[in-house]
């Protein structure tokens, strides 16, 4: 499975970014997917997940600000990030996951850096 995320950048607090991740080498539409974040000096954490059904879950820290979605025709998962805060800074990765588990299934692919300035 190959995972390639993009769309990160430098943004001021309160701004928005939309991340994309193309997933190849698997039957995309049957997989649960997640966006993970690794902040400087911290462990990687799951911030948003989406089931094959389209049902979504979010970490409390991003609830109401981030939205995960998927386009099965394009084998792509998205993360719309609004009202960004400096604490959202980190490298963002996508990965497959089990439906009701936070753990990622595959080796990490290319992440995308998000930097939020105050």
Secondary structure, DSSP 8 states (H G I E B T S, - for coil): -EEEEE--EEEETT--EEEEEEEESS-GGG-EEEEEEE-TTS--EEEEEE-TT--EEE-TTTTTTEEEEEEGGGTEEEEEE-S--GGG-EEEEEEEE-TT---B-S---B-EEEEEE-
